[in-house]
Amino acid sequence: MGLPRRARPPTELRKSLKPLLEKRRRARINESLRQLRALILPLLGLESSGCSKLEKADILEMTVRFLQELPASPCLAAAPTPSDGYREGYGACLARLTRALPACGALEPALGARLLEHLRRRVSGAAPDGGRPEDSCGSPSPSAPPTPAPSPPASPRGPGLWRPW
């Protein structure tokens, strides 16, 4: 067997591990830059064979320039709330209906105008929390979520054993 090794002090252990940790960190950075290069070159319309000797700084600069030139996306600006999406979709449907309803001739013009006016009032009266407004007669709209069923009474035997009946 051999002589037992004596325990190293923590400072000596850190000194011996530091080069290994730094090597791993550099390897992770280089791998991420390689992946970034593979992603960004096709987006810029460049061939990877023609850009074989790109420096790390070049890859980062190309990526920053590409991201700056992207059009402002509504997803990146501010995340829309569900009610925003509902109103946006409702408004888009209303705009299509406004164009298509008179052209199809399915309804009398006066009735079509009343229907469109009713739908415009509904979109402006939509609940701010994303819920659907109630009809003028007071009943909830068909797309409203159903009310939860009352919970079954607790078992008289106690919470020890759960039974599905």
MARFIVEX-632218 format. One line per 4 residues: number of its first residue (from 1); their letters; for each residue x, y, z of N, C-alpha, C, O. Coordinates in nm, 2 decimals. Layout:
NUM) a) X/Y/Z/X/Y/Z/X/Y/Z/X/Y/Z | ...
//
This chain:
1) mglp) 0.08/-0.12/0.00/0.00/0.00/0.00/0.09/0.12/0.00/0.12/0.15/-0.12 | 0.12/0.19/0.07/0.20/0.31/0.06/0.16/0.39/0.18/0.08/0.36/0.27 | 0.23/0.50/0.19/0.20/0.59/0.30/0.07/0.67/0.28/0.04/0.71/0.17 | 0.00/0.69/0.38/-0.13/0.76/0.36/-0.10/0.91/0.33/0.00/0.97/0.39
5) rrar) -0.18/0.97/0.25/-0.16/1.11/0.21/-0.21/1.20/0.32/-0.31/1.16/0.39 | -0.15/1.30/0.34/-0.20/1.40/0.44/-0.30/1.49/0.38/-0.29/1.52/0.26 | -0.39/1.53/0.45/-0.50/1.62/0.40/-0.44/1.76/0.36/-0.35/1.81/0.43 | -0.48/1.81/0.24/-0.43/1.94/0.20/-0.51/2.05/0.26/-0.62/2.03/0.29
9) ppte) -0.44/2.16/0.29/-0.52/2.27/0.34/-0.61/2.33/0.22/-0.58/2.31/0.11 | -0.72/2.39/0.26/-0.81/2.44/0.16/-0.75/2.54/0.06/-0.79/2.53/-0.06 | -0.65/2.62/0.10/-0.59/2.71/0.00/-0.52/2.64/-0.11/-0.52/2.67/-0.22 | -0.44/2.53/-0.06/-0.37/2.45/-0.16/-0.46/2.38/-0.25/-0.43/2.36/-0.37
13) lrks) -0.57/2.33/-0.20/-0.67/2.26/-0.28/-0.73/2.35/-0.39/-0.75/2.32/-0.50 | -0.76/2.48/-0.35/-0.82/2.58/-0.44/-0.72/2.61/-0.55/-0.76/2.62/-0.67 | -0.59/2.62/-0.51/-0.49/2.65/-0.61/-0.47/2.54/-0.71/-0.45/2.57/-0.83 | -0.49/2.42/-0.67/-0.48/2.30/-0.76/-0.60/2.29/-0.85/-0.59/2.24/-0.96
17) lkpl) -0.72/2.33/-0.80/-0.84/2.31/-0.88/-0.87/2.43/-0.97/-0.94/2.42/-1.07 | -0.81/2.55/-0.94/-0.83/2.67/-1.02/-0.80/2.65/-1.17/-0.88/2.68/-1.26 | -0.69/2.59/-1.21/-0.66/2.57/-1.35/-0.76/2.48/-1.42/-0.80/2.50/-1.53 | -0.81/2.37/-1.35/-0.91/2.28/-1.40/-1.04/2.35/-1.42/-1.11/2.34/-1.53
21) lekr) -1.08/2.43/-1.33/-1.21/2.51/-1.34/-1.20/2.61/-1.45/-1.30/2.62/-1.53 | -1.09/2.67/-1.46/-1.07/2.77/-1.57/-1.08/2.71/-1.71/-1.13/2.76/-1.80 | -1.02/2.59/-1.72/-1.02/2.51/-1.84/-1.16/2.47/-1.88/-1.20/2.49/-2.00 | -1.24/2.43/-1.79/-1.38/2.39/-1.81/-1.46/2.52/-1.85/-1.54/2.51/-1.94
25) rrar) -1.43/2.63/-1.78/-1.51/2.75/-1.82/-1.48/2.80/-1.96/-1.57/2.83/-2.03 | -1.35/2.79/-2.00/-1.31/2.83/-2.14/-1.37/2.74/-2.24/-1.42/2.78/-2.35 | -1.38/2.61/-2.20/-1.44/2.51/-2.30/-1.59/2.54/-2.32/-1.64/2.52/-2.43 | -1.66/2.57/-2.21/-1.80/2.61/-2.22/-1.82/2.73/-2.31/-1.91/2.73/-2.39
29) ines) -1.74/2.83/-2.28/-1.75/2.95/-2.37/-1.72/2.92/-2.51/-1.80/2.97/-2.60 | -1.62/2.85/-2.54/-1.58/2.81/-2.68/-1.70/2.73/-2.74/-1.73/2.75/-2.86 | -1.75/2.64/-2.67/-1.86/2.56/-2.73/-1.98/2.65/-2.76/-2.05/2.63/-2.86 | -2.02/2.74/-2.67/-2.13/2.83/-2.69/-2.10/2.92/-2.81/-2.20/2.95/-2.88
33) lrql) -1.98/2.97/-2.82/-1.95/3.05/-2.94/-1.96/2.97/-3.07/-2.00/3.02/-3.17 | -1.92/2.84/-3.06/-1.93/2.76/-3.18/-2.07/2.74/-3.22/-2.11/2.75/-3.34 | -2.16/2.72/-3.12/-2.30/2.70/-3.15/-2.36/2.83/-3.20/-2.44/2.83/-3.30 | -2.32/2.94/-3.14/-2.37/3.07/-3.19/-2.33/3.10/-3.33/-2.41/3.16/-3.41
37) rali) -2.21/3.07/-3.36/-2.16/3.09/-3.50/-2.24/3.00/-3.60/-2.28/3.05/-3.70 | -2.27/2.88/-3.56/-2.35/2.79/-3.65/-2.49/2.84/-3.66/-2.55/2.82/-3.77 | -2.54/2.91/-3.56/-2.68/2.97/-3.57/-2.68/3.10/-3.65/-2.77/3.12/-3.73 | -2.58/3.19/-3.63/-2.59/3.32/-3.68/-2.55/3.33/-3.83/-2.61/3.41/-3.91
41) lpll) -2.46/3.25/-3.87/-2.41/3.26/-4.01/-2.52/3.23/-4.11/-2.54/3.31/-4.21 | -2.60/3.13/-4.10/-2.71/3.11/-4.19/-2.82/3.22/-4.19/-2.87/3.26/-4.29 | -2.84/3.28/-4.07/-2.93/3.39/-4.06/-2.88/3.51/-4.13/-2.96/3.59/-4.18 | -2.75/3.53/-4.14/-2.70/3.64/-4.21/-2.67/3.61/-4.36/-2.63/3.70/-4.43
45) gles) -2.70/3.49/-4.40/-2.68/3.45/-4.54/-2.53/3.43/-4.57/-2.49/3.44/-4.69 | -2.45/3.39/-4.48/-2.31/3.36/-4.50/-2.29/3.21/-4.49/-2.36/3.14/-4.42 | -2.19/3.17/-4.57/-2.15/3.03/-4.56/-2.05/3.01/-4.45/-1.96/3.09/-4.44 | -2.06/2.90/-4.38/-1.96/2.87/-4.27/-1.83/2.84/-4.33/-1.72/2.86/-4.26
49) sgcs) -1.82/2.78/-4.45/-1.69/2.75/-4.51/-1.61/2.87/-4.54/-1.49/2.87/-4.53 | -1.68/2.98/-4.58/-1.61/3.11/-4.62/-1.57/3.19/-4.50/-1.49/3.28/-4.51 | -1.62/3.15/-4.38/-1.59/3.23/-4.26/-1.53/3.13/-4.16/-1.57/3.13/-4.04 | -1.43/3.06/-4.20/-1.38/2.96/-4.11/-1.29/3.02/-4.00/-1.27/2.96/-3.90
53) klek) -1.23/3.14/-4.03/-1.14/3.20/-3.93/-1.20/3.32/-3.86/-1.13/3.42/-3.85 | -1.32/3.31/-3.82/-1.39/3.42/-3.74/-1.33/3.42/-3.60/-1.32/3.31/-3.53 | -1.30/3.53/-3.55/-1.26/3.54/-3.41/-1.39/3.55/-3.32/-1.50/3.57/-3.37 | -1.37/3.52/-3.20/-1.48/3.52/-3.10/-1.55/3.66/-3.10/-1.67/3.67/-3.10
57) adil) -1.47/3.76/-3.11/-1.52/3.90/-3.11/-1.61/3.92/-3.23/-1.71/3.99/-3.22 | -1.57/3.87/-3.35/-1.64/3.88/-3.47/-1.78/3.82/-3.46/-1.88/3.87/-3.50 | -1.78/3.70/-3.40/-1.91/3.62/-3.38/-2.00/3.70/-3.29/-2.12/3.72/-3.32 | -1.95/3.76/-3.18/-2.03/3.83/-3.09/-2.08/3.96/-3.16/-2.20/4.00/-3.14
61) emtv) -2.00/4.03/-3.23/-2.04/4.15/-3.30/-2.14/4.13/-3.40/-2.24/4.20/-3.42 | -2.13/4.02/-3.48/-2.23/3.98/-3.58/-2.36/3.95/-3.51/-2.47/3.99/-3.57 | -2.36/3.88/-3.40/-2.48/3.85/-3.33/-2.55/3.98/-3.28/-2.67/3.99/-3.29 | -2.47/4.07/-3.22/-2.53/4.19/-3.17/-2.59/4.27/-3.28/-2.70/4.32/-3.27
65) rflq) -2.52/4.28/-3.39/-2.57/4.36/-3.51/-2.70/4.30/-3.56/-2.80/4.37/-3.59 | -2.70/4.16/-3.57/-2.83/4.10/-3.61/-2.94/4.12/-3.52/-3.05/4.15/-3.57 | -2.92/4.11/-3.39/-3.03/4.13/-3.30/-3.08/4.28/-3.30/-3.19/4.31/-3.28 | -2.99/4.37/-3.32/-3.03/4.51/-3.32/-3.11/4.54/-3.45/-3.19/4.63/-3.45
69) elpa) -3.08/4.47/-3.56/-3.16/4.50/-3.68/-3.29/4.43/-3.69/-3.37/4.45/-3.78 | -3.32/4.34/-3.59/-3.45/4.27/-3.59/-3.56/4.37/-3.57/-3.54/4.47/-3.49 | -3.67/4.36/-3.64/-3.78/4.45/-3.61/-3.83/4.43/-3.47/-3.82/4.32/-3.42 | -3.88/4.53/-3.41/-3.93/4.53/-3.28/-4.05/4.43/-3.28/-4.15/4.45/-3.35
73) spcl) -4.03/4.33/-3.20/-4.14/4.22/-3.19/-4.23/4.25/-3.07/-4.18/4.29/-2.97 | -4.36/4.24/-3.09/-4.45/4.26/-2.98/-4.43/4.16/-2.86/-4.46/4.19/-2.75 | -4.37/4.05/-2.89/-4.35/3.95/-2.79/-4.23/4.00/-2.70/-4.23/3.97/-2.58 | -4.14/4.07/-2.75/-4.02/4.11/-2.67/-4.05/4.24/-2.60/-4.00/4.26/-2.49
77) aaap) -4.14/4.33/-2.65/-4.17/4.45/-2.58/-4.24/4.44/-2.45/-4.18/4.47/-2.35 | -4.35/4.39/-2.45/-4.43/4.36/-2.33/-4.52/4.24/-2.35/-4.59/4.24/-2.45 | -4.52/4.15/-2.26/-4.60/4.03/-2.28/-4.75/4.07/-2.27/-4.79/4.13/-2.17 | -4.83/4.04/-2.37/-4.97/4.07/-2.37/-5.04/3.99/-2.26/-5.01/3.87/-2.24
81) tpsd) -5.14/4.05/-2.20/-5.22/3.98/-2.11/-5.33/3.90/-2.19/-5.35/3.93/-2.30 | -5.39/3.80/-2.12/-5.49/3.73/-2.20/-5.61/3.82/-2.24/-5.66/3.79/-2.35 | -5.64/3.92/-2.17/-5.75/4.00/-2.21/-5.71/4.08/-2.33/-5.79/4.11/-2.42 | -5.58/4.12/-2.34/-5.53/4.19/-2.46/-5.55/4.10/-2.59/-5.60/4.15/-2.69
85) gyre) -5.51/3.98/-2.57/-5.53/3.88/-2.68/-5.67/3.86/-2.72/-5.71/3.85/-2.84 | -5.76/3.85/-2.62/-5.90/3.84/-2.65/-5.95/3.96/-2.72/-6.02/3.94/-2.83 | -5.92/4.08/-2.67/-5.97/4.20/-2.74/-5.92/4.21/-2.88/-5.99/4.25/-2.97 | -5.79/4.18/-2.90/-5.73/4.19/-3.03/-5.79/4.10/-3.13/-5.82/4.13/-3.24
89) gyga) -5.82/3.97/-3.08/-5.88/3.88/-3.17/-6.03/3.91/-3.20/-6.07/3.90/-3.31 | -6.10/3.96/-3.10/-6.23/4.00/-3.12/-6.24/4.12/-3.22/-6.33/4.12/-3.30 | -6.15/4.21/-3.20/-6.15/4.33/-3.29/-6.11/4.29/-3.43/-6.17/4.34/-3.53 | -6.02/4.19/-3.45/-5.99/4.15/-3.59/-6.11/4.08/-3.65/-6.14/4.10/-3.77
93) clar) -6.18/3.99/-3.57/-6.30/3.93/-3.62/-6.41/4.03/-3.66/-6.48/4.02/-3.76 | -6.42/4.13/-3.58/-6.52/4.23/-3.60/-6.49/4.31/-3.73/-6.58/4.34/-3.81 | -6.36/4.34/-3.75/-6.32/4.41/-3.87/-6.35/4.32/-4.00/-6.40/4.38/-4.10 | -6.32/4.19/-3.99/-6.35/4.11/-4.10/-6.50/4.10/-4.13/-6.55/4.10/-4.24
97) ltra) -6.58/4.09/-4.02/-6.72/4.08/-4.03/-6.78/4.21/-4.09/-6.87/4.21/-4.17 | -6.72/4.32/-4.05/-6.77/4.45/-4.11/-6.75/4.46/-4.26/-6.83/4.52/-4.33 | -6.64/4.40/-4.31/-6.62/4.40/-4.45/-6.70/4.29/-4.52/-6.76/4.32/-4.63 | -6.72/4.17/-4.46/-6.78/4.06/-4.53/-6.93/4.07/-4.52/-7.00/4.02/-4.61
101) lpac) -6.99/4.12/-4.41/-7.14/4.11/-4.39/-7.21/4.19/-4.50/-7.31/4.13/-4.56 | -7.18/4.31/-4.54/-7.25/4.38/-4.64/-7.23/4.31/-4.78/-7.32/4.31/-4.86 | -7.11/4.25/-4.80/-7.08/4.19/-4.93/-7.16/4.06/-4.95/-7.20/4.03/-5.07 | -7.19/3.98/-4.85/-7.25/3.85/-4.87/-7.40/3.87/-4.89/-7.47/3.79/-4.95
105) gale) -7.46/3.98/-4.83/-7.61/4.00/-4.85/-7.69/3.90/-4.77/-7.81/3.89/-4.81 | -7.64/3.83/-4.67/-7.72/3.74/-4.60/-7.83/3.80/-4.51/-7.93/3.74/-4.48 | -7.80/3.92/-4.46/-7.89/3.99/-4.37/-7.94/4.12/-4.44/-7.87/4.18/-4.52 | -8.05/4.17/-4.39/-8.10/4.30/-4.44/-8.00/4.40/-4.39/-7.94/4.38/-4.28
109) palg) -7.98/4.51/-4.46/-7.88/4.61/-4.42/-7.90/4.67/-4.28/-7.81/4.69/-4.20 | -8.03/4.69/-4.24/-8.06/4.75/-4.11/-8.03/4.65/-4.00/-7.97/4.68/-3.90 | -8.06/4.52/-4.03/-8.03/4.42/-3.93/-7.88/4.40/-3.91/-7.83/4.38/-3.80 | -7.81/4.40/-4.03/-7.66/4.39/-4.02/-7.60/4.50/-3.95/-7.50/4.48/-3.88
113) arll) -7.65/4.62/-3.97/-7.59/4.74/-3.90/-7.62/4.73/-3.75/-7.53/4.76/-3.67 | -7.74/4.68/-3.71/-7.77/4.66/-3.56/-7.67/4.55/-3.50/-7.62/4.57/-3.39 | -7.65/4.44/-3.58/-7.56/4.34/-3.53/-7.42/4.39/-3.51/-7.36/4.37/-3.41 | -7.37/4.47/-3.61/-7.23/4.52/-3.60/-7.22/4.62/-3.48/-7.12/4.62/-3.41
117) ehlr) -7.33/4.70/-3.46/-7.32/4.80/-3.35/-7.32/4.72/-3.22/-7.25/4.76/-3.13 | -7.40/4.62/-3.21/-7.41/4.54/-3.09/-7.27/4.48/-3.06/-7.22/4.48/-2.94 | -7.20/4.42/-3.16/-7.07/4.36/-3.14/-6.97/4.47/-3.11/-6.88/4.44/-3.03 | -6.98/4.59/-3.16/-6.88/4.70/-3.12/-6.90/4.74/-2.98/-6.80/4.76/-2.91
121) rrvs) -7.03/4.74/-2.93/-7.05/4.77/-2.79/-6.99/4.66/-2.70/-6.94/4.69/-2.60 | -7.00/4.54/-2.75/-6.95/4.42/-2.67/-6.80/4.43/-2.65/-6.74/4.40/-2.55 | -6.73/4.47/-2.76/-6.58/4.47/-2.76/-6.54/4.59/-2.67/-6.43/4.57/-2.60 | -6.61/4.69/-2.66/-6.57/4.80/-2.58/-6.61/4.78/-2.43/-6.55/4.84/-2.34
125) gaap) -6.70/4.69/-2.41/-6.74/4.66/-2.27/-6.68/4.53/-2.22/-6.73/4.48/-2.11 | -6.58/4.48/-2.28/-6.52/4.35/-2.24/-6.46/4.38/-2.10/-6.40/4.48/-2.07 | -6.46/4.28/-2.02/-6.41/4.29/-1.88/-6.26/4.30/-1.88/-6.20/4.23/-1.96 | -6.20/4.39/-1.80/-6.06/4.41/-1.80/-5.98/4.29/-1.76/-5.86/4.28/-1.78
129) dggr) -6.04/4.20/-1.69/-5.96/4.08/-1.63/-5.96/3.97/-1.73/-5.92/3.86/-1.70 | -6.00/3.99/-1.86/-6.00/3.88/-1.96/-6.13/3.81/-1.96/-6.15/3.72/-2.05 | -6.22/3.83/-1.87/-6.35/3.76/-1.87/-6.44/3.82/-1.98/-6.42/3.93/-2.02 | -6.54/3.74/-2.02/-6.63/3.79/-2.13/-6.74/3.86/-2.06/-6.79/3.83/-1.95
133) peds) -6.78/3.97/-2.12/-6.89/4.05/-2.07/-7.02/3.97/-2.08/-7.04/3.88/-2.17 | -7.12/4.00/-2.00/-7.24/3.93/-2.00/-7.33/3.99/-2.11/-7.32/4.11/-2.14 | -7.42/3.91/-2.16/-7.52/3.96/-2.26/-7.61/4.07/-2.20/-7.61/4.08/-2.07 | -7.68/4.14/-2.28/-7.77/4.24/-2.23/-7.88/4.18/-2.15/-7.94/4.25/-2.07
137) cgsp) -7.91/4.06/-2.17/-8.02/4.00/-2.09/-7.97/3.94/-1.96/-8.05/3.90/-1.88 | -7.84/3.94/-1.93/-7.79/3.91/-1.80/-7.73/3.77/-1.80/-7.67/3.73/-1.70 | -7.75/3.68/-1.90/-7.69/3.55/-1.90/-7.55/3.55/-1.95/-7.51/3.63/-2.04 | -7.46/3.47/-1.89/-7.32/3.47/-1.94/-7.31/3.42/-2.08/-7.40/3.34/-2.12
141) spsa) -7.21/3.46/-2.15/-7.19/3.42/-2.29/-7.15/3.27/-2.29/-7.11/3.22/-2.19 | -7.18/3.20/-2.40/-7.15/3.06/-2.41/-7.00/3.03/-2.39/-6.97/2.91/-2.36 | -6.91/3.12/-2.42/-6.77/3.09/-2.41/-6.72/3.11/-2.27/-6.60/3.09/-2.24 | -6.80/3.15/-2.18/-6.76/3.18/-2.04/-6.73/3.04/-1.97/-6.80/2.94/-2.00
145) pptp) -6.63/3.03/-1.89/-6.60/2.90/-1.82/-6.72/2.86/-1.73/-6.78/2.95/-1.67 | -6.75/2.73/-1.72/-6.85/2.69/-1.63/-6.82/2.71/-1.49/-6.70/2.71/-1.45 | -6.92/2.72/-1.41/-6.90/2.74/-1.26/-6.86/2.61/-1.21/-6.91/2.50/-1.25 | -6.77/2.60/-1.11/-6.72/2.47/-1.06/-6.83/2.41/-0.98/-6.92/2.47/-0.91
149) apsp) -6.84/2.28/-0.99/-6.94/2.20/-0.92/-6.91/2.20/-0.77/-6.79/2.21/-0.73 | -7.01/2.19/-0.68/-6.98/2.19/-0.54/-6.90/2.07/-0.50/-6.92/1.96/-0.56 | -6.82/2.08/-0.40/-6.73/1.97/-0.36/-6.82/1.87/-0.29/-6.91/1.91/-0.22 | -6.79/1.74/-0.30/-6.87/1.64/-0.23/-6.85/1.65/-0.08/-6.74/1.70/-0.03
153) pasp) -6.95/1.61/0.00/-6.93/1.62/0.14/-6.82/1.53/0.19/-6.79/1.43/0.13 | -6.76/1.57/0.30/-6.65/1.50/0.36/-6.69/1.36/0.41/-6.81/1.35/0.46 | -6.61/1.26/0.40/-6.64/1.13/0.44/-6.65/1.13/0.59/-6.57/1.18/0.66 | -6.76/1.06/0.65/-6.77/1.05/0.79/-6.66/0.97/0.86/-6.64/0.98/0.98
157) rgpg) -6.59/0.89/0.78/-6.49/0.80/0.84/-6.36/0.87/0.86/-6.27/0.82/0.93 | -6.34/0.99/0.82/-6.22/1.07/0.84/-6.13/1.07/0.72/-6.16/1.00/0.62 | -6.02/1.14/0.73/-5.93/1.15/0.62/-5.83/1.04/0.60/-5.75/1.05/0.51 | -5.84/0.94/0.68/-5.74/0.83/0.67/-5.74/0.75/0.54/-5.63/0.72/0.49
161) lwrp) -5.85/0.72/0.48/-5.85/0.63/0.37/-5.94/0.71/0.26/-6.06/0.74/0.29 | -5.88/0.73/0.14/-5.96/0.80/0.04/-6.03/0.69/-0.05/-5.97/0.59/-0.09 | -6.16/0.72/-0.07/-6.24/0.63/-0.16/-6.30/0.72/-0.27/-6.34/0.83/-0.24 | -6.31/0.67/-0.39/-6.36/0.75/-0.50/-6.51/0.77/-0.50/-6.56/0.84/-0.58
165) w) -6.58/0.70/-0.41/-6.73/0.71/-0.41/-6.78/0.78/-0.29/-6.90/0.80/-0.27
//
